[in-house]
């Protein structure tokens, strides 16, 4: 299994996308943390879907991203949210 690094993620992004590119972010968080995730995408519409019991919410946002670095920076900021799961 290959270890995740931002360098290999950057290489994969750059080999599969032509920037600027539309990129989909998808996260799962506890319901009370969804506003923290939405703050990562100011001025953009995000789609939310509650889990069957309402404890978790999946959040999807599609944005035109200028570079692989901008995508990675978003994931770095998202990682600061306790309990977040990136899909």
Wavefront OBJ file of the C-alpha trace (Angstrom):
o trace
v 0.000 0.000 0.000
v 1.384 3.381 -1.004
v 1.670 5.955 1.767
v -0.347 9.123 1.183
v 1.680 12.286 0.752
v 0.689 15.629 -0.629
v 3.410 15.173 -3.268
v 1.922 11.994 -4.723
v -1.601 13.445 -4.468
v -0.376 16.544 -6.326
v 1.151 14.357 -9.045
v -2.120 12.445 -9.444
v -4.135 15.645 -9.632
v -1.833 17.165 -12.224
v -1.777 14.013 -14.337
v -5.579 13.739 -14.453
v -6.788 17.348 -14.502
v -6.084 20.365 -16.690
v -6.159 23.479 -14.521
v -8.252 25.426 -13.921
v -10.532 22.424 -13.375
v -13.850 21.588 -11.794
v -13.166 19.563 -8.652
v -15.602 17.837 -6.300
v -14.939 17.868 -2.580
v -16.896 15.413 -0.456
v -16.773 15.197 3.321
v -18.651 13.530 6.159
v -18.916 15.236 9.542
v -21.082 15.185 12.616
v -24.145 17.367 12.110
v -22.947 20.125 14.438
v -19.705 20.525 12.436
v -21.304 21.102 9.032
v -21.024 24.899 9.280
v -17.266 24.529 9.805
v -17.029 22.628 6.520
v -19.264 25.091 4.671
v -16.889 27.889 5.717
v -14.221 26.237 3.531
v -16.324 27.201 0.484
v -17.498 30.797 1.027
v -19.832 32.057 -1.662
v -20.379 28.591 -3.129
v -23.393 26.336 -2.929
v -22.806 23.084 -1.115
v -25.088 20.078 -1.064
v -25.790 18.360 2.212
v -27.410 15.048 3.011
v -28.151 13.862 6.528
v -27.499 10.282 7.571
v -30.488 8.079 8.322
v -30.264 8.820 12.056
v -29.275 12.464 11.545
v -26.005 12.284 13.465
v -23.795 12.766 10.387
v -23.987 14.909 7.283
v -22.303 14.412 3.932
v -21.254 17.646 2.296
v -20.441 17.980 -1.401
v -19.052 21.058 -3.102
v -17.960 21.460 -6.728
v -15.633 24.341 -7.417
v -13.471 25.539 -10.253
v -10.006 25.180 -8.780
v -7.020 27.092 -10.193
v -4.346 24.540 -9.268
v -3.501 21.316 -7.489
v -2.014 23.403 -4.683
v -5.388 25.099 -4.116
v -7.056 21.680 -3.798
v -4.422 20.466 -1.353
v -4.715 23.681 0.670
v -8.467 23.061 1.021
v -7.835 19.545 2.320
v -5.223 20.877 4.770
v -7.779 23.350 6.145
v -10.468 20.655 6.271
v -8.161 18.379 8.265
v -8.297 20.924 11.092
v -11.986 20.085 11.631
v -12.242 17.424 14.319
v -13.690 14.129 13.121
v -13.939 15.050 9.444
v -13.790 12.266 6.873
v -12.742 13.156 3.337
v -14.065 10.931 0.570
l 1 2 3 4 5 6 7 8 9 10 11 12 13 14 15 16 17 18 19 20 21 22 23 24 25 26 27 28 29 30 31 32 33 34 35 36 37 38 39 40 41 42 43 44 45 46 47 48 49 50 51 52 53 54 55 56 57 58 59 60 61 62 63 64 65 66 67 68 69 70 71 72 73 74 75 76 77 78 79 80 81 82 83 84 85 86 87
